[in-house]
């Protein structure tokens, strides 16, 4: 699976996200967010080597229920899930190593909170 470059036009429901099989990386943010744009090269670098991770890029903001269900407060927030279980969370990651470490921990089936 590859990195999504654009935010989803419509966000999936929480039940749909919780039912996804395998590793899923939810990226909450906004296209105009400077922190979100700054994180893109690091995300692209890490996800280029990870065929085992589904990447969902979700535009967040007021009235967006998926972000609220995960209690997202700052952008970007990356949440790693396996079958609906949160394994890791990174808030405003600044480098590829932090993202890679979280993915490696999640792949090993260990949860990690990097917030």
Buried (B, 14 or more C-beta within 10 A) or exposed (E): BEBBEEBEEEBBEBEEBBEBEEBBBBBBBBEEBEBBEEBBEBBEBBBEEBEEBBBBBBBBEEEBEBBEEBEBEEBBBBBBBBEEEBBBBBBBBEEBEBBBBBBBBBBEEEBBEBE
